[in-house]
Amino acid sequence: MDDRLANPYWHALVTEQAHVALGGELARRFPPDVIPFAGIAANARAPLRALHALMAPGERLYLASETPLRCEGLEQEEEIPGLQMVFEPGLAVPSGGTEPGVGNRVGNGV
C-alpha cells in the first residue's frame, strides 16, 4: 500500500497542506473553519494527547486509522468505512471512459 494512504490526513498536513495546518510534530489539524480533519504521527499516547490539546471542548474531528484510537479525554464516537484512491497522472484511460478533471464529482454508484 502507498504510505500516503496509511495515514492520509497526517500526510496531507505535513506536506501539501502544511501551510494551513495547526499543531506540531505529533498532531496536526485543519483549522476549524476549513474542515474537521486531523492527523497524528502515530497511533500512540503522546500524539493523541497532542491532538486533544488542539481541540476545543465538545469538538469532533475525523481521523483516518487502521486501528482503534484510545486516549483518556478522547472518545471514538463512530467508525466510517471508506475507500481511498490516488490519481496517477498520465495513466491510460480505459476504453470508452473519460479522464476525471480537477473538481469533478465522483460517485459510488449508490
WONOR-V499311 format. One record per residue. SS is DSSP state (alpha for helix, beta for strand, coil for the rest). NEAR is the number of other C-alpha atoms within 12 Angstrom. Layout:
# WONOR-V499311
ss: {SS/SS}
near: {NEAR/NEAR}
This chain:
# WONOR-V499311
ss: {coil/coil/alpha/alpha/alpha/alpha/coil/alpha/alpha/alpha/alpha/alpha/alpha/alpha/coil/coil/coil/alpha/alpha/alpha/coil/beta/beta/coil/coil/coil/beta/beta/beta/coil/coil/coil/coil/coil/coil/coil/beta/beta/beta/beta/coil/coil/coil/coil/alpha/alpha/alpha/alpha/alpha/alpha/alpha/alpha/alpha/coil/coil/coil/coil/coil/coil/coil/coil/beta/coil/coil/coil/coil/coil/coil/coil/coil/beta/coil/coil/beta/coil/coil/coil/coil/coil/coil/coil/coil/coil/coil/coil/coil/coil/coil/coil/coil/coil/coil/coil/coil/coil/coil/coil/coil/coil/coil/coil/coil/coil/coil/coil/coil/coil/coil/coil/coil}
near: {10/12/13/20/19/24/27/31/34/38/28/27/31/28/15/14/22/23/15/20/31/31/29/24/21/27/36/41/42/32/22/20/11/14/17/23/32/43/41/41/32/30/26/20/20/21/28/33/26/29/40/30/22/31/27/15/11/12/19/22/30/29/39/33/26/16/14/18/28/21/18/16/19/26/19/20/15/13/15/12/10/12/12/16/13/13/14/10/11/8/11/13/13/9/7/7/8/11/17/18/10/9/6/9/9/12/8/7/5/4}
